[in-house]
Amino acid sequence: MIDILKSIILGIVEGITEWLPISSTGHLILADEFIKLNASAEFKEMFEVVIQLGAILAVVVIFWNKLWPFTSKEKGYVKRKSLMIWSKVIVAVIPAAVIGILLDDWMNEHLFNPWVVAAMLVFYGVLFIIIERINTKRKPKIISMKALSYKDALLIGTFQVLSLVPGTSRSGSTILGGMILGVSRTVAAEFSFFLAVPVMFGASLLKVLKFGFSITGAEFVILAVGMITAFVISVLAIKFLLGYIKKKDFTAFGYYRIVLGAIVLGYFLLK
């Protein structure tokens, strides 16, 4: 029962931090210090990745009309806008997929530690503040998904490679990359959400295959509860962010990252 409660809390953390540009990995590393699942290290590593499937489902549900390429209005009819989105997503996924597969084990061994997380939280927090100050003096060039070129998609995908370093934030790196290229906050955020579907599904599948399918009944329940919680909270977090960026910029998230990075660094220095 205690582990189920912990799973709910971790699902809440994942659901909020996966979509806001504040690093889910940074929060989960900190949460793990106080909320430890009574499970093997291998299962916990898989749990932290696989509960993202719940978060992915939230994107699919919210953006179903944009992402589902078929319509029942006319038999065999394919929506070009949806196919256009998916083709750009596929292009953008390539850089992170290649680098992630090649360096997954090395990154887990050398980069998944509090010091790297704290440094990336602060660095990208400062970067968000700088980019937003620059953006006050210019208008975005790309204000629709249609206007986003395949070259822009590939470049945003290249920025996503940065998120392989823990503490960076996948949504943060792609949104920042989009804004640097002149993409509006709304389009950058939506494209970041769409990119998450194949990226997070692929990462989850790799972890499951690596862990194997010898999961116990208790572990399955813990995993299912975490995924369901992550889904519900993700729906709320995505809707919040889409509403927030229509009125405000990402500066507040930049300051939050800096403060969190200082807390992570201070905690592990004093530990």
C-alpha positions as CSV (number, residue, x, y, z in Angstrom):
1,M,0.0,0.0,0.0
2,I,2.8,2.4,0.8
3,D,4.5,1.7,-2.5
4,I,1.2,2.5,-4.3
5,L,1.0,5.8,-2.5
6,K,4.6,6.5,-3.5
7,S,3.8,5.6,-7.1
8,I,0.9,8.1,-7.1
9,I,3.3,10.8,-5.9
10,L,5.9,10.0,-8.5
11,G,3.2,9.9,-11.1
12,I,2.1,13.4,-10.1
13,V,5.8,14.6,-10.3
14,E,6.2,13.0,-13.7
15,G,2.9,14.4,-15.0
16,I,3.7,18.0,-14.1
17,T,7.4,18.1,-14.9
18,E,7.4,16.2,-18.2
19,W,5.5,18.9,-20.0
20,L,6.7,22.1,-18.2
21,P,10.2,23.0,-19.2
22,I,11.6,22.3,-15.7
23,S,13.2,18.8,-16.1
24,S,11.3,15.7,-15.0
25,T,14.6,13.9,-14.4
26,G,15.8,16.6,-12.0
27,H,12.6,16.3,-10.0
28,L,12.5,12.5,-10.0
29,I,16.2,12.3,-8.8
30,L,15.3,14.7,-5.9
31,A,12.0,12.8,-5.2
32,D,13.9,9.5,-5.1
33,E,15.9,10.8,-2.1
34,F,12.7,11.0,-0.1
35,I,10.3,8.7,-1.8
36,K,12.0,5.4,-2.4
37,L,10.1,2.5,-4.0
38,N,10.7,-0.8,-2.3
39,A,12.0,-2.4,-5.5
40,S,15.1,-3.3,-7.3
41,A,17.3,-0.6,-8.9
42,E,16.5,-2.1,-12.3
43,F,12.7,-1.9,-11.8
44,K,13.0,1.7,-10.5
45,E,15.0,2.7,-13.5
46,M,12.3,1.2,-15.7
47,F,9.5,2.7,-13.7
48,E,10.7,6.2,-14.1
49,V,10.7,5.8,-17.9
50,V,7.7,3.7,-18.4
51,I,5.3,5.9,-16.4
52,Q,5.9,8.3,-19.2
53,L,3.5,6.2,-21.3
54,G,0.7,7.7,-19.2
55,A,2.0,11.1,-20.1
56,I,2.2,10.2,-23.8
57,L,-1.5,9.1,-23.7
58,A,-2.4,12.6,-22.5
59,V,-0.9,14.2,-25.6
60,V,-2.7,11.7,-27.8
61,V,-6.1,12.4,-26.1
62,I,-5.8,16.2,-26.1
63,F,-4.5,16.5,-29.7
64,W,-6.4,13.5,-31.1
65,N,-8.0,15.6,-33.9
66,K,-4.6,16.9,-35.0
67,L,-2.7,13.7,-34.7
68,W,-5.1,11.0,-36.0
69,P,-4.6,11.0,-39.8
70,F,-7.9,9.4,-40.7
71,T,-11.5,10.6,-40.6
72,S,-14.8,8.8,-40.8
73,K,-16.4,11.5,-42.9
74,E,-15.3,9.9,-46.0
75,K,-14.1,6.3,-46.4
76,G,-10.4,6.1,-46.9
77,Y,-10.0,9.8,-46.5
78,V,-6.6,10.9,-45.0
79,K,-6.1,14.3,-43.4
80,R,-3.1,16.0,-45.0
81,K,-2.5,18.2,-42.0
82,S,-2.0,15.2,-39.7
83,L,0.3,13.5,-42.2
84,M,2.3,16.7,-42.5
85,I,2.7,16.9,-38.7
86,W,3.8,13.3,-38.4
87,S,6.3,13.6,-41.3
88,K,7.9,16.6,-39.6
89,V,7.9,14.8,-36.2
90,I,9.7,11.8,-37.8
91,V,12.3,14.1,-39.3
92,A,12.8,15.8,-35.9
93,V,13.1,12.5,-34.0
94,I,16.0,11.1,-36.0
95,P,18.9,13.0,-34.3
96,A,17.9,12.1,-30.7
97,A,16.9,8.5,-31.7
98,V,20.4,7.8,-33.2
99,I,22.4,9.5,-30.4
100,G,20.1,8.0,-27.7
101,I,20.5,4.4,-28.9
102,L,24.3,4.7,-29.3
103,L,25.0,6.4,-26.0
104,D,22.2,5.2,-23.7
105,D,24.4,3.0,-21.5
106,W,27.2,5.6,-21.4
107,M,24.9,8.4,-20.4
108,N,23.2,6.3,-17.6
109,E,26.7,5.5,-16.2
110,H,28.3,9.0,-16.5
111,L,25.6,11.7,-16.6
112,F,22.8,10.5,-14.3
113,N,24.0,12.2,-11.1
114,P,22.9,15.2,-9.1
115,W,25.8,17.4,-10.1
116,V,25.0,17.2,-13.8
117,V,21.3,17.7,-13.1
118,A,22.0,20.8,-11.0
119,A,24.3,22.3,-13.6
120,M,21.8,21.8,-16.4
121,L,18.9,23.1,-14.4
122,V,20.8,26.4,-13.7
123,F,22.3,26.7,-17.2
124,Y,19.1,26.3,-19.1
125,G,17.2,28.4,-16.6
126,V,19.6,31.3,-17.4
127,L,19.2,30.5,-21.1
128,F,15.4,30.7,-20.9
129,I,15.7,34.2,-19.3
130,I,18.2,35.4,-21.9
131,I,16.1,34.1,-24.8
132,E,12.9,35.6,-23.5
133,R,14.6,39.0,-23.1
134,I,15.9,38.8,-26.7
135,N,12.4,37.8,-27.9
136,T,10.8,41.0,-26.4
137,K,12.5,42.8,-29.3
138,R,11.4,40.6,-32.1
139,K,8.3,38.9,-33.4
140,P,8.2,35.1,-34.2
141,K,8.5,34.3,-37.9
142,I,6.7,30.9,-37.6
143,I,3.2,31.1,-36.1
144,S,1.6,27.9,-37.4
145,M,2.5,24.3,-37.8
146,K,2.2,24.6,-41.5
147,A,4.8,27.3,-41.7
148,L,7.3,25.1,-39.8
149,S,9.6,23.7,-42.5
150,Y,11.3,20.3,-42.5
151,K,14.6,22.1,-42.0
152,D,13.2,23.8,-38.9
153,A,11.9,20.4,-37.6
154,L,15.3,18.8,-38.1
155,L,17.0,21.7,-36.2
156,I,14.5,21.5,-33.4
157,G,15.2,17.7,-33.3
158,T,18.9,18.5,-33.0
159,F,18.1,20.7,-30.0
160,Q,16.2,17.7,-28.6
161,V,19.5,15.8,-28.5
162,L,20.6,18.2,-25.6
163,S,17.8,16.8,-23.5
164,L,19.6,13.4,-23.4
165,V,21.7,15.1,-20.7
166,P,19.6,14.8,-17.4
167,G,18.4,18.0,-16.0
168,T,18.0,19.7,-19.4
169,S,14.3,18.9,-20.0
170,R,13.1,17.5,-23.2
171,S,10.3,20.0,-23.6
172,G,12.6,22.8,-22.5
173,S,15.3,22.0,-25.1
174,T,12.8,21.7,-28.0
175,I,10.9,24.8,-27.0
176,L,14.1,26.8,-26.6
177,G,15.4,25.5,-29.9
178,G,12.1,26.5,-31.6
179,M,12.2,30.0,-30.1
180,I,15.8,30.5,-31.2
181,L,14.7,29.6,-34.7
182,G,11.9,32.2,-34.6
183,V,9.0,29.8,-33.8
184,S,6.2,31.2,-31.6
185,R,5.9,29.8,-28.1
186,T,2.6,28.1,-28.9
187,V,3.8,26.3,-32.0
188,A,7.1,25.4,-30.3
189,A,5.2,23.9,-27.3
190,E,2.8,21.9,-29.4
191,F,5.6,20.5,-31.6
192,S,7.4,19.6,-28.4
193,F,4.4,17.7,-27.3
194,F,4.1,15.9,-30.6
195,L,7.8,15.0,-30.6
196,A,7.3,13.4,-27.2
197,V,5.0,10.6,-28.5
198,P,7.6,8.6,-30.5
199,V,10.5,9.6,-28.4
200,M,9.0,8.6,-25.0
201,F,7.3,5.5,-26.5
202,G,10.7,4.4,-27.9
203,A,12.5,5.1,-24.6
204,S,9.9,3.2,-22.7
205,L,10.0,0.2,-25.1
206,L,13.8,0.0,-24.8
207,K,13.6,0.0,-21.0
208,V,11.0,-2.7,-20.9
209,L,13.0,-4.9,-23.3
210,K,16.1,-4.2,-21.3
211,F,14.4,-5.1,-18.0
212,G,12.6,-8.1,-19.5
213,F,9.0,-9.2,-19.0
214,S,9.5,-11.0,-15.7
215,I,7.5,-8.4,-13.8
216,T,5.7,-9.5,-10.6
217,G,2.0,-8.7,-9.9
218,A,2.9,-6.2,-7.3
219,E,5.3,-4.4,-9.7
220,F,2.7,-4.3,-12.4
221,V,0.2,-2.6,-10.0
222,I,2.8,0.0,-9.0
223,L,3.6,0.6,-12.6
224,A,-0.1,0.9,-13.7
225,V,-0.9,3.3,-10.8
226,G,2.0,5.5,-11.7
227,M,1.0,5.6,-15.4
228,I,-2.6,6.4,-14.7
229,T,-1.6,9.2,-12.3
230,A,0.9,10.6,-14.8
231,F,-1.9,10.6,-17.5
232,V,-4.4,12.5,-15.4
233,I,-1.9,15.1,-14.2
234,S,-0.4,15.4,-17.7
235,V,-3.7,16.4,-19.1
236,L,-4.0,19.2,-16.5
237,A,-0.3,20.3,-17.0
238,I,-0.5,20.5,-20.8
239,K,-3.8,22.5,-20.7
240,F,-2.2,24.8,-18.1
241,L,0.9,25.4,-20.2
242,L,-1.0,26.1,-23.4
243,G,-3.1,28.6,-21.5
244,Y,-0.2,30.1,-19.7
245,I,2.0,30.9,-22.8
246,K,-0.8,32.7,-24.5
247,K,-0.5,35.4,-21.8
248,K,3.1,35.1,-20.4
249,D,6.6,34.0,-21.3
250,F,8.9,31.3,-19.9
251,T,11.0,33.7,-17.7
252,A,9.3,32.4,-14.5
253,F,10.3,28.8,-15.4
254,G,13.9,30.0,-15.9
255,Y,14.0,31.4,-12.4
256,Y,12.4,28.2,-11.0
257,R,15.0,26.1,-12.7
258,I,17.8,28.2,-11.2
259,V,16.3,27.9,-7.7
260,L,15.7,24.2,-8.0
261,G,19.3,23.7,-9.3
262,A,20.6,25.5,-6.3
263,I,18.5,23.3,-4.0
264,V,19.7,20.1,-5.7
265,L,23.3,21.2,-5.5
266,G,23.0,22.3,-1.9
267,Y,21.2,19.2,-0.7
268,F,23.8,16.8,-2.2
269,L,26.7,18.9,-1.0
270,L,25.4,18.8,2.6
271,K,24.3,15.2,2.4
